[in-house]
Amino acid sequence: MLTGIRKGIQSFWRNEDGLGMLEMILIIAVIVILAAIFRDQLKAIITSLLGKAKSKTESFMDEKA
């Protein structure tokens, strides 16, 4: 009886079918948490990059006209 229970637990422990999905969920969770923590810094960086892209686009379009 105990041998059967032990084998059942061992087979459950070795079963890795859902491991890929769990890893993906954990990675996404870490990314979301980091984005929430550094939200203000990320917002400033993105705003800066978009501002630079806008000014470059405007200067390029002004040269064409």
N, C-alpha and C positions, 0 to 999 in steps of 0.2 A: 504494500500500500504506500509506504513512504517512498519507495523507489519510483513508483508511478508519479507521485506528486513532484518529486525532485526532477524527473525527466520532463514533466510538463513545464515546470518553472524554467529549466534550462532551455528548452525549445522556445519558450516565450521570450527569454532574454536574448537569444541569438537571432530572433526574427528581426530583420532590418527592412521590411517592406515600406514602412512609412517614414523612414529616416530622411530621405531626400526632401520630402515635403516639410518635415520639421525643420530641417536646416534652412530652407528657403524662408519659412515664416520667421525664424530667429534672425536671419540676416535683414529681412525687411523691417522687423521690429527695431533692431539696432539703428538702422538708417533713419527711421522715423523719430526715434528718441534723440539722435544726434541733431537732426534737423530742428527739432523742437528746442533743444538746448541752445543751439547756435543760430536761432532764427534771425536775430537782429544783425549779426555779422553777415549772414548769408544775404539778407535783404540789402545791406549796404553794398556788398560786392556786386550783386546782380544789378542794382541801380547804377552803379559806376560803369559796369560793362555796357549796359544798354545806353547810357549817356554817351559813352565813347563811340559806340556803333552809330548812334544817331548823328553825332557831329561829323563822323567820317562820311556817312551817307550824304548828309547835306552838302559837305564840301565837294564830294564827287559829283553830285547832281548840279551844283552851281558851276563847276568847271565845264560840264557838258552843254550848259545853256548859253 
